[in-house]
Amino acid sequence: MFWERFYNLCLRNGKRPNPVGKEIGLSSGIISKWKNGGIPNGETLMKLARYFNVSTDYLLGLSPYIQINGELVAMEYTDLELKKQIEENSAKLNNKGLSKLAEYAKDLVSSGNYPTEN
């Protein structure tokens, strides 16, 4: 859970994990440990929370809330988690189902009701 949230926050800020780690004084080895299931120590967790302006609870998956434009917004799933769910489910569809999914996604994008928040 931590890695997905950290990685998603990096992407939302237009950055990659290793440069973010470097900015707060961490080695790329630490970032690799996180990718393989590790979690940061308390001090590093606090640095990351301040860097991304989120709670430590959010980073650890204990809270669904993230601050966007000064407002607390419930993020039931991260963008990365949602994309993974879509990928896993779309792999189970036949051509007709994939066609419907592509059509629906195109309609959602063209409606303008769901813009990216970057």
N, C-alpha and C positions, 0 to 999 in steps of 0.2 A: 504494500500500500504506500509506504513512504516514497519509494522510487517513482511510482507513477505520478504521485502528487508533485514531487520535486521536478521531475522531467516536464510535466505539463506546465508548471509555473515558469520554467525556463522558456519553453516554447511561446507561452503567452506574452513573455517579455522580449521575444525576438532574440533569445540567446541560447547557447548550448551549455550543457552541464559543466564541462571542464572549465570554460572561461568564467562561469559564475563562481565555481569553487576557487579558482585562482584569485578572483576579486576579493574574496573574503579570507584568503590565506590558507587554502587547502590544497593538498596534492591531488594529482589525477588518480593516484592509487586509492585514496579515500573515496573518490567518486565511483571508482570501479567496484569497491566493496559494497557501496549502496546499491549499485545496479544488480549485484549478486545477492541481495537480500539483507544487507546490513543496514543499520540505522545510525544516525549521528549521535554523538554524546550530547549532553545537556547544553554545554556552552555553544557548540556548533549549531544545534537546533535553534537556539535563541538568535544567533547571527542570521541564520536563514530566514527565520520568522520576520526579523526586522528588515532584511534585504527585500523580501517579497511583500511585506506589509500584510502578513497573514498570522494566524495564531499557531502556536506549536501543536495544539490539538488538531488543527486542520492538516498540518504536515504529517502527523502520525496517524491520520485517518479516524480520529476520535470525534471530529466535528465536521459537518458538511458545509460550514460557512467560510466564505472568502470575501474580502472587501474589494468591490469594484466601484470605481468612481465615488469613493467615500461611503458606500452603502454596503451593509452586510447582505450577501446573497447566498442562499443555500445552493450548493453545488453537489447534488446527490452523487453524481459521478463526474470525474474529470473528463476533459475532451478526449484524452488518450484512452481512458476506460470505455467511453462510449464508442469510439472508433473501433476498438478491439471487439466490442459486442457486435457491432454492425458487420465487421469482417467475419467473425465466427459464424454468425447467423446467415450471412449471404453465401458462405461456402456450402451451406446445406440446401440452397435453392437450385431448382432446375432453370433452364434458359428462360422459360415463361415467367417464373418468379423473379429472376434477375432483371428482366425487362420491366416488370411492374415496379421493382425497387428503384431502378434508374429513373423511371418516369416520375415517381413520387419525389425523389431527391431533386430532380430538375425543377419540379413545381415548387418545392419548398424554397429553393434558391431564388427562382425568378419572382416569387411573391414579395421578396424584400422584407418579410416579417422577421427573418432570423439572420441578421447581419453578424459578421464576426465582430468580436469585441476588441480586436487589436488595433 
